[in-house]
Amino acid sequence: KWVKETISHMDMNEQEASLDGQITTTVMKLQLLSQDISNSLQESAELMLSSLPKTLRDIERVQRDSLSLKDCLSTLTSNVKQLERSSLPAQIDPAGTGTSGTSTGESERESKA
């Protein structure tokens, strides 16, 4: 409403001059904003490019560490399996002779029978 009232009070030459001034001002503002955005993008790109080598070194270090951890876990798993096999309870008979099945006395009796 205010814009219409302001424009209606101006003659045609004033309206054109005012409109030209507004367009010029708007174009200038857009150019400044465009430059600010361009500068911001440039700074971001430079920051990213400068941090890229460090990031790649970190990734390689994590990869080496993970492979080392994988090897350690594999070795540990193998050692645990060997320990489990070597510590399985032997088949011990009630007489404590270490044989599987019957005691010495029982096997002698079975052979006599």
N, CA, C and O atoms as a GROMACS GRO file, in nm:
protein
  452
    1LYS      N    1   0.084  -0.119   0.000
    1LYS     CA    2   0.000   0.000   0.000
    1LYS      C    3   0.089   0.126   0.000
    1LYS      O    4   0.066   0.221  -0.075
    2TRP      N    5   0.191   0.122   0.086
    2TRP     CA    6   0.282   0.238   0.094
    2TRP      C    7   0.354   0.258  -0.038
    2TRP      O    8   0.371   0.371  -0.084
    3VAL      N    9   0.398   0.145  -0.099
    3VAL     CA   10   0.468   0.154  -0.226
    3VAL      C   11   0.378   0.216  -0.332
    3VAL      O   12   0.421   0.302  -0.408
    4LYS      N   13   0.254   0.172  -0.337
    4LYS     CA   14   0.161   0.226  -0.436
    4LYS      C   15   0.140   0.376  -0.415
    4LYS      O   16   0.136   0.453  -0.511
    5GLU      N   17   0.127   0.415  -0.289
    5GLU     CA   18   0.106   0.558  -0.259
    5GLU      C   19   0.229   0.639  -0.298
    5GLU      O   20   0.218   0.748  -0.354
    6THR      N   21   0.346   0.587  -0.267
    6THR     CA   22   0.469   0.659  -0.298
    6THR      C   23   0.485   0.672  -0.448
    6THR      O   24   0.520   0.780  -0.497
    7ILE      N   25   0.460   0.566  -0.521
    7ILE     CA   26   0.475   0.569  -0.666
    7ILE      C   27   0.369   0.658  -0.730
    7ILE      O   28   0.397   0.728  -0.827
    8SER      N   29   0.248   0.656  -0.677
    8SER     CA   30   0.140   0.736  -0.737
    8SER      C   31   0.167   0.885  -0.722
    8SER      O   32   0.119   0.964  -0.803
    9HIS      N   33   0.241   0.927  -0.621
    9HIS     CA   34   0.270   1.068  -0.600
    9HIS      C   35   0.384   1.117  -0.689
    9HIS      O   36   0.402   1.237  -0.706
   10MET      N   37   0.460   1.025  -0.746
   10MET     CA   38   0.571   1.064  -0.831
   10MET      C   39   0.523   1.077  -0.975
   10MET      O   40   0.429   1.009  -1.017
   11ASP      N   41   0.586   1.162  -1.047
   11ASP     CA   42   0.555   1.164  -1.190
   11ASP      C   43   0.634   1.053  -1.257
   11ASP      O   44   0.715   0.986  -1.193
   12MET      N   45   0.612   1.033  -1.384
   12MET     CA   46   0.670   0.921  -1.456
   12MET      C   47   0.822   0.923  -1.454
   12MET      O   48   0.884   0.818  -1.439
   13ASN      N   49   0.885   1.037  -1.470
   13ASN     CA   50   1.031   1.046  -1.472
   13ASN      C   51   1.089   1.010  -1.335
   13ASN      O   52   1.192   0.943  -1.326
   14GLU      N   53   1.023   1.057  -1.228
   14GLU     CA   54   1.070   1.023  -1.093
   14GLU      C   55   1.056   0.875  -1.068
   14GLU      O   56   1.144   0.813  -1.006
   15GLN      N   57   0.947   0.816  -1.115
   15GLN     CA   58   0.925   0.672  -1.096
   15GLN      C   59   1.034   0.592  -1.165
   15GLN      O   60   1.088   0.497  -1.108
   16GLU      N   61   1.067   0.631  -1.289
   16GLU     CA   62   1.171   0.561  -1.364
   16GLU      C   63   1.307   0.578  -1.297
   16GLU      O   64   1.383   0.482  -1.286
   17ALA      N   65   1.336   0.698  -1.252
   17ALA     CA   66   1.464   0.723  -1.185
   17ALA      C   67   1.472   0.647  -1.054
   17ALA      O   68   1.575   0.589  -1.020
   18SER      N   69   1.362   0.647  -0.980
   18SER     CA   70   1.358   0.576  -0.853
   18SER      C   71   1.372   0.425  -0.876
   18SER      O   72   1.446   0.357  -0.805
   19LEU      N   73   1.301   0.374  -0.976
   19LEU     CA   74   1.308   0.232  -1.008
   19LEU      C   75   1.448   0.194  -1.054
   19LEU      O   76   1.500   0.090  -1.014
   20ASP      N   77   1.510   0.278  -1.136
   20ASP     CA   78   1.648   0.253  -1.180
   20ASP      C   79   1.743   0.249  -1.060
   20ASP      O   80   1.832   0.165  -1.053
   21GLY      N   81   1.723   0.342  -0.968
   21GLY     CA   82   1.807   0.345  -0.848
   21GLY      C   83   1.789   0.220  -0.762
   21GLY      O   84   1.886   0.166  -0.709
   22GLN      N   85   1.664   0.176  -0.750
   22GLN     CA   86   1.638   0.054  -0.672
   22GLN      C   87   1.699  -0.068  -0.739
   22GLN      O   88   1.757  -0.154  -0.674
   23ILE      N   89   1.684  -0.074  -0.869
   23ILE     CA   90   1.742  -0.188  -0.943
   23ILE      C   91   1.894  -0.187  -0.930
   23ILE      O   92   1.955  -0.291  -0.907
   24THR      N   93   1.953  -0.070  -0.944
   24THR     CA   94   2.099  -0.058  -0.932
   24THR      C   95   2.144  -0.100  -0.793
   24THR      O   96   2.243  -0.172  -0.778
   25THR      N   97   2.072  -0.054  -0.690
   25THR     CA   98   2.106  -0.090  -0.552
   25THR      C   99   2.093  -0.240  -0.530
   25THR      O  100   2.179  -0.302  -0.468
   26THR      N  101   1.986  -0.298  -0.582
   26THR     CA  102   1.963  -0.443  -0.566
   26THR      C  103   2.072  -0.522  -0.637
   26THR      O  104   2.122  -0.621  -0.583
   27VAL      N  105   2.108  -0.481  -0.758
   27VAL     CA  106   2.213  -0.550  -0.833
   27VAL      C  107   2.345  -0.542  -0.758
   27VAL      O  108   2.419  -0.640  -0.752
   28MET      N  109   2.375  -0.425  -0.701
   28MET     CA  110   2.499  -0.410  -0.624
   28MET      C  111   2.500  -0.503  -0.503
   28MET      O  112   2.600  -0.568  -0.474
   29LYS      N  113   2.387  -0.507  -0.432
   29LYS     CA  114   2.377  -0.595  -0.315
   29LYS      C  115   2.396  -0.741  -0.355
   29LYS      O  116   2.465  -0.817  -0.287
   30LEU      N  117   2.334  -0.780  -0.467
   30LEU     CA  118   2.349  -0.918  -0.515
   30LEU      C  119   2.494  -0.948  -0.554
   30LEU      O  120   2.543  -1.058  -0.528
   31GLN      N  121   2.561  -0.852  -0.615
   31GLN     CA  122   2.701  -0.873  -0.651
   31GLN      C  123   2.789  -0.888  -0.527
   31GLN      O  124   2.880  -0.970  -0.525
   32LEU      N  125   2.761  -0.807  -0.424
   32LEU     CA  126   2.837  -0.819  -0.300
   32LEU      C  127   2.812  -0.953  -0.232
   32LEU      O  128   2.905  -1.017  -0.183
   33LEU      N  129   2.685  -0.994  -0.229
   33LEU     CA  130   2.654  -1.125  -0.170
   33LEU      C  131   2.720  -1.237  -0.248
   33LEU      O  132   2.771  -1.333  -0.189
   34SER      N  133   2.719  -1.227  -0.379
   34SER     CA  134   2.784  -1.327  -0.463
   34SER      C  135   2.933  -1.334  -0.434
   34SER      O  136   2.990  -1.443  -0.427
   35GLN      N  137   2.996  -1.219  -0.418
   35GLN     CA  138   3.139  -1.215  -0.387
   35GLN      C  139   3.166  -1.277  -0.249
   35GLN      O  140   3.263  -1.350  -0.233
   36ASP      N  141   3.081  -1.246  -0.150
   36ASP     CA  142   3.097  -1.304  -0.017
   36ASP      C  143   3.086  -1.456  -0.021
   36ASP      O  144   3.164  -1.527   0.042
   37ILE      N  145   2.988  -1.504  -0.096
   37ILE     CA  146   2.969  -1.650  -0.107
   37ILE      C  147   3.089  -1.713  -0.178
   37ILE      O  148   3.137  -1.819  -0.137
   38SER      N  149   3.136  -1.648  -0.283
   38SER     CA  150   3.252  -1.698  -0.355
   38SER      C  151   3.375  -1.704  -0.264
   38SER      O  152   3.449  -1.803  -0.267
   39ASN      N  153   3.397  -1.600  -0.185
   39ASN     CA  154   3.510  -1.598  -0.092
   39ASN      C  155   3.496  -1.709   0.013
   39ASN      O  156   3.594  -1.776   0.048
   40SER      N  157   3.376  -1.726   0.063
   40SER     CA  158   3.353  -1.830   0.164
   40SER      C  159   3.380  -1.969   0.107
   40SER      O  160   3.442  -2.052   0.172
   41LEU      N  161   3.332  -1.993  -0.015
   41LEU     CA  162   3.358  -2.122  -0.080
   41LEU      C  163   3.506  -2.144  -0.105
   41LEU      O  164   3.557  -2.255  -0.087
   42GLN      N  165   3.575  -2.041  -0.145
   42GLN     CA  166   3.720  -2.050  -0.169
   42GLN      C  167   3.794  -2.086  -0.040
   42GLN      O  168   3.882  -2.172  -0.041
   43GLU      N  169   3.758  -2.019   0.071
   43GLU     CA  170   3.822  -2.048   0.199
   43GLU      C  171   3.794  -2.192   0.243
   43GLU      O  172   3.883  -2.261   0.292
   44SER      N  173   3.669  -2.236   0.223
   44SER     CA  174   3.634  -2.374   0.260
   44SER      C  175   3.712  -2.475   0.178
   44SER      O  176   3.760  -2.575   0.231
   45ALA      N  177   3.724  -2.450   0.050
   45ALA     CA  178   3.798  -2.541  -0.038
   45ALA      C  179   3.945  -2.546   0.001
   45ALA      O  180   4.005  -2.654   0.004
   46GLU      N  181   4.005  -2.431   0.031
   46GLU     CA  182   4.145  -2.428   0.072
   46GLU      C  183   4.165  -2.501   0.204
   46GLU      O  184   4.263  -2.574   0.221
   47LEU      N  185   4.074  -2.482   0.297
   47LEU     CA  186   4.083  -2.551   0.426
   47LEU      C  187   4.073  -2.702   0.407
   47LEU      O  188   4.148  -2.778   0.468
   48MET      N  189   3.980  -2.744   0.323
   48MET     CA  190   3.964  -2.888   0.297
   48MET      C  191   4.090  -2.945   0.232
   48MET      O  192   4.137  -3.052   0.271
   49LEU      N  193   4.143  -2.875   0.134
   49LEU     CA  194   4.263  -2.924   0.065
   49LEU      C  195   4.385  -2.928   0.157
   49LEU      O  196   4.470  -3.016   0.145
   50SER      N  197   4.393  -2.834   0.249
   50SER     CA  198   4.507  -2.835   0.341
   50SER      C  199   4.495  -2.945   0.445
   50SER      O  200   4.597  -2.994   0.495
   51SER      N  201   4.373  -2.985   0.479
   51SER     CA  202   4.356  -3.090   0.580
   51SER      C  203   4.353  -3.230   0.518
   51SER      O  204   4.360  -3.329   0.591
   52LEU      N  205   4.343  -3.240   0.389
   52LEU     CA  206   4.334  -3.369   0.322
   52LEU      C  207   4.456  -3.460   0.346
   52LEU      O  208   4.436  -3.578   0.375
   53PRO      N  209   4.580  -3.411   0.334
   53PRO     CA  210   4.694  -3.501   0.358
   53PRO      C  211   4.694  -3.561   0.500
   53PRO      O  212   4.724  -3.679   0.518
   54LYS      N  213   4.661  -3.480   0.600
   54LYS     CA  214   4.656  -3.530   0.738
   54LYS      C  215   4.548  -3.636   0.751
   54LYS      O  216   4.567  -3.739   0.816
   55THR      N  217   4.434  -3.610   0.690
   55THR     CA  218   4.324  -3.706   0.695
   55THR      C  219   4.365  -3.838   0.630
   55THR      O  220   4.334  -3.945   0.683
   56LEU      N  221   4.432  -3.832   0.518
   56LEU     CA  222   4.478  -3.954   0.450
   56LEU      C  223   4.579  -4.030   0.536
   56LEU      O  224   4.575  -4.153   0.543
   57ARG      N  225   4.671  -3.956   0.601
   57ARG     CA  226   4.767  -4.023   0.692
   57ARG      C  227   4.694  -4.090   0.807
   57ARG      O  228   4.729  -4.202   0.846
   58ASP      N  229   4.593  -4.024   0.861
   58ASP     CA  230   4.516  -4.083   0.971
   58ASP      C  231   4.444  -4.209   0.925
   58ASP      O  232   4.439  -4.309   0.998
   59ILE      N  233   4.388  -4.206   0.806
   59ILE     CA  234   4.318  -4.323   0.753
   59ILE      C  235   4.416  -4.439   0.734
   59ILE      O  236   4.384  -4.553   0.768
   60GLU      N  237   4.533  -4.411   0.680
   60GLU     CA  238   4.634  -4.516   0.662
   60GLU      C  239   4.679  -4.574   0.795
   60GLU      O  240   4.699  -4.694   0.808
   61ARG      N  241   4.695  -4.487   0.896
   61ARG     CA  242   4.736  -4.533   1.028
   61ARG      C  243   4.628  -4.623   1.090
   61ARG      O  244   4.659  -4.727   1.148
   62VAL      N  245   4.503  -4.583   1.076
   62VAL     CA  246   4.392  -4.664   1.129
   62VAL      C  247   4.387  -4.798   1.056
   62VAL      O  248   4.361  -4.901   1.118
   63GLN      N  249   4.411  -4.797   0.925
   63GLN     CA  250   4.412  -4.922   0.849
   63GLN      C  251   4.524  -5.015   0.898
   63GLN      O  252   4.502  -5.134   0.917
   64ARG      N  253   4.644  -4.959   0.918
   64ARG     CA  254   4.755  -5.042   0.968
   64ARG      C  255   4.723  -5.095   1.107
   64ARG      O  256   4.747  -5.212   1.136
   65ASP      N  257   4.668  -5.011   1.192
   65ASP     CA  258   4.634  -5.054   1.328
   65ASP      C  259   4.528  -5.163   1.327
   65ASP      O  260   4.535  -5.257   1.406
   66SER      N  261   4.431  -5.150   1.237
   66SER     CA  262   4.326  -5.252   1.232
   66SER      C  263   4.380  -5.385   1.181
   66SER      O  264   4.339  -5.491   1.229
   67LEU      N  265   4.473  -5.381   1.086
   67LEU     CA  266   4.535  -5.506   1.039
   67LEU      C  267   4.620  -5.569   1.148
   67LEU      O  268   4.621  -5.691   1.165
   68SER      N  269   4.689  -5.487   1.222
   68SER     CA  270   4.769  -5.537   1.334
   68SER      C  271   4.679  -5.599   1.440
   68SER      O  272   4.710  -5.705   1.494
   69LEU      N  273   4.569  -5.534   1.469
   69LEU     CA  274   4.474  -5.587   1.566
   69LEU      C  275   4.415  -5.719   1.518
   69LEU      O  276   4.396  -5.812   1.596
   70LYS      N  277   4.386  -5.726   1.388
   70LYS     CA  278   4.332  -5.850   1.332
   70LYS      C  279   4.432  -5.964   1.350
   70LYS      O  280   4.394  -6.075   1.387
   71ASP      N  281   4.560  -5.937   1.323
   71ASP     CA  282   4.664  -6.039   1.340
   71ASP      C  283   4.675  -6.081   1.486
   71ASP      O  284   4.687  -6.199   1.517
   72CYS      N  285   4.672  -5.984   1.575
   72CYS     CA  286   4.681  -6.015   1.719
   72CYS      C  287   4.562  -6.100   1.764
   72CYS      O  288   4.579  -6.195   1.840
   73LEU      N  289   4.443  -6.066   1.716
   73LEU     CA  290   4.325  -6.144   1.753
   73LEU      C  291   4.332  -6.284   1.696
   73LEU      O  292   4.290  -6.380   1.761
   74SER      N  293   4.383  -6.297   1.576
   74SER     CA  294   4.399  -6.429   1.515
   74SER      C  295   4.497  -6.514   1.597
   74SER      O  296   4.471  -6.631   1.624
   75THR      N  297   4.609  -6.454   1.636
   75THR     CA  298   4.708  -6.524   1.718
   75THR      C  299   4.648  -6.562   1.853
   75THR      O  300   4.667  -6.674   1.901
   76LEU      N  301   4.576  -6.471   1.912
   76LEU     CA  302   4.513  -6.497   2.042
   76LEU      C  303   4.412  -6.610   2.030
   76LEU      O  304   4.407  -6.698   2.116
   77THR      N  305   4.331  -6.608   1.926
   77THR     CA  306   4.232  -6.714   1.905
   77THR      C  307   4.301  -6.849   1.889
   77THR      O  308   4.257  -6.949   1.945
   78SER      N  309   4.409  -6.850   1.812
   78SER     CA  310   4.484  -6.974   1.792
   78SER      C  311   4.542  -7.024   1.923
   78SER      O  312   4.536  -7.144   1.952
   79ASN      N  313   4.597  -6.933   2.003
   79ASN     CA  314   4.653  -6.972   2.132
   79ASN      C  315   4.546  -7.025   2.228
   79ASN      O  316   4.570  -7.121   2.301
   80VAL      N  317   4.431  -6.964   2.226
   80VAL     CA  318   4.322  -7.010   2.313
   80VAL      C  319   4.278  -7.149   2.271
   80VAL      O  320   4.253  -7.234   2.356
   81LYS      N  321   4.267  -7.174   2.140
   81LYS     CA  322   4.228  -7.307   2.092
   81LYS      C  323   4.331  -7.412   2.133
   81LYS      O  324   4.295  -7.522   2.175
   82GLN      N  325   4.461  -7.379   2.120
   82GLN     CA  326   4.565  -7.473   2.160
   82GLN      C  327   4.558  -7.499   2.310
   82GLN      O  328   4.574  -7.613   2.355
   83LEU      N  329   4.534  -7.396   2.386
   83LEU     CA  330   4.524  -7.411   2.531
   83LEU      C  331   4.404  -7.497   2.567
   83LEU      O  332   4.413  -7.581   2.657
   84GLU      N  333   4.294  -7.478   2.500
   84GLU     CA  334   4.176  -7.560   2.526
   84GLU      C  335   4.202  -7.706   2.494
   84GLU      O  336   4.162  -7.795   2.570
   85ARG      N  337   4.270  -7.732   2.381
   85ARG     CA  338   4.301  -7.871   2.344
   85ARG      C  339   4.396  -7.936   2.444
   85ARG      O  340   4.380  -8.052   2.478
   86SER      N  341   4.495  -7.861   2.489
   86SER     CA  342   4.594  -7.920   2.579
   86SER      C  343   4.542  -7.934   2.721
   86SER      O  344   4.594  -8.014   2.798
   87SER      N  345   4.439  -7.859   2.757
   87SER     CA  346   4.390  -7.867   2.894
   87SER      C  347   4.260  -7.942   2.907
   87SER      O  348   4.195  -7.936   3.011
   88LEU      N  349   4.219  -8.015   2.802
   88LEU     CA  350   4.098  -8.095   2.813
   88LEU      C  351   4.123  -8.201   2.920
   88LEU      O  352   4.230  -8.261   2.924
   89PRO      N  353   4.024  -8.224   3.005
   89PRO     CA  354   4.044  -8.325   3.109
   89PRO      C  355   4.065  -8.463   3.048
   89PRO      O  356   3.987  -8.508   2.964
   90ALA      N  357   4.172  -8.528   3.090
   90ALA     CA  358   4.203  -8.663   3.040
   90ALA      C  359   4.101  -8.760   3.097
   90ALA      O  360   4.046  -8.739   3.205
   91GLN      N  361   4.077  -8.865   3.024
   91GLN     CA  362   3.986  -8.968   3.071
   91GLN      C  363   4.058  -9.044   3.184
   91GLN      O  364   4.139  -9.133   3.158
   92ILE      N  365   4.026  -9.008   3.306
   92ILE     CA  366   4.093  -9.069   3.422
   92ILE      C  367   3.997  -9.169   3.485
   92ILE      O  368   3.880  -9.141   3.508
   93ASP      N  369   4.052  -9.288   3.512
   93ASP     CA  370   3.967  -9.389   3.575
   93ASP      C  371   3.962  -9.365   3.725
   93ASP      O  372   4.041  -9.286   3.778
   94PRO      N  373   3.869  -9.430   3.795
   94PRO     CA  374   3.854  -9.408   3.940
   94PRO      C  375   3.979  -9.444   4.018
   94PRO      O  376   4.002  -9.385   4.124
   95ALA      N  377   4.060  -9.537   3.971
   95ALA     CA  378   4.181  -9.576   4.043
   95ALA      C  379   4.293  -9.474   4.020
   95ALA      O  380   4.395  -9.479   4.087
   96GLY      N  381   4.274  -9.383   3.926
   96GLY     CA  382   4.373  -9.278   3.903
   96GLY      C  383   4.489  -9.323   3.818
   96GLY      O  384   4.597  -9.265   3.829
   97THR      N  385   4.473  -9.423   3.736
   97THR     CA  386   4.584  -9.470   3.654
   97THR      C  387   4.599  -9.394   3.524
   97THR      O  388   4.700  -9.407   3.455
   98GLY      N  389   4.497  -9.315   3.491
   98GLY     CA  390   4.508  -9.235   3.371
   98GLY      C  391   4.462  -9.306   3.246
   98GLY      O  392   4.473  -9.251   3.137
   99THR      N  393   4.410  -9.428   3.260
   99THR     CA  394   4.363  -9.498   3.141
   99THR      C  395   4.216  -9.470   3.122
   99THR      O  396   4.144  -9.434   3.216
  100SER      N  397   4.175  -9.487   3.004
  100SER     CA  398   4.036  -9.464   2.972
  100SER      C  399   3.960  -9.593   2.994
  100SER      O  400   4.009  -9.700   2.960
  101GLY      N  401   3.841  -9.584   3.049
  101GLY     CA  402   3.760  -9.704   3.064
  101GLY      C  403   3.770  -9.760   3.203
  101GLY      O  404   3.730  -9.696   3.300
  102THR      N  405   3.822  -9.881   3.214
  102THR     CA  406   3.820  -9.953   3.341
  102THR      C  407   3.953  -9.940   3.413
  102THR      O  408   4.054  -9.902   3.354
  103SER      N  409   3.951  -9.970   3.540
  103SER     CA  410   4.074  -9.965   3.620
  103SER      C  411   4.158 -10.088   3.591
  103SER      O  412   4.112 -10.181   3.524
  104THR      N  413   4.282 -10.087   3.641
  104THR     CA  414   4.374 -10.198   3.617
  104THR      C  415   4.319 -10.326   3.677
  104THR      O  416   4.329 -10.433   3.618
  105GLY      N  417   4.263 -10.315   3.793
  105GLY     CA  418   4.209 -10.434   3.859
  105GLY      C  419   4.095 -10.493   3.780
  105GLY      O  420   4.085 -10.616   3.769
  106GLU      N  421   4.010 -10.412   3.725
  106GLU     CA  422   3.896 -10.462   3.649
  106GLU      C  423   3.943 -10.527   3.520
  106GLU      O  424   3.890 -10.631   3.481
  107SER      N  425   4.041 -10.469   3.453
  107SER     CA  426   4.087 -10.529   3.329
  107SER      C  427   4.158 -10.659   3.354
  107SER      O  428   4.153 -10.749   3.270
  108GLU      N  429   4.226 -10.673   3.471
  108GLU     CA  430   4.289 -10.801   3.502
  108GLU      C  431   4.184 -10.905   3.527
  108GLU      O  432   4.197 -11.021   3.487
  109ARG      N  433   4.076 -10.863   3.596
  109ARG     CA  434   3.967 -10.958   3.623
  109ARG      C  435   3.898 -11.001   3.495
  109ARG      O  436   3.861 -11.117   3.480
  110GLU      N  437   3.882 -10.907   3.402
  110GLU     CA  438   3.815 -10.942   3.276
  110GLU      C  439   3.903 -11.037   3.196
  110GLU      O  440   3.851 -11.126   3.129
  111SER      N  441   4.035 -11.020   3.201
  111SER     CA  442   4.121 -11.107   3.123
  111SER      C  443   4.127 -11.246   3.185
  111SER      O  444   4.147 -11.344   3.114
  112LYS      N  445   4.110 -11.257   3.320
  112LYS     CA  446   4.110 -11.387   3.385
  112LYS      C  447   3.980 -11.460   3.360
  112LYS      O  448   3.977 -11.583   3.359
  113ALA      N  449   3.874 -11.388   3.339
  113ALA     CA  450   3.744 -11.450   3.326
  113ALA      C  451   3.721 -11.509   3.192
  113ALA      O  452   3.614 -11.565   3.166
   0.00000   0.00000   0.00000
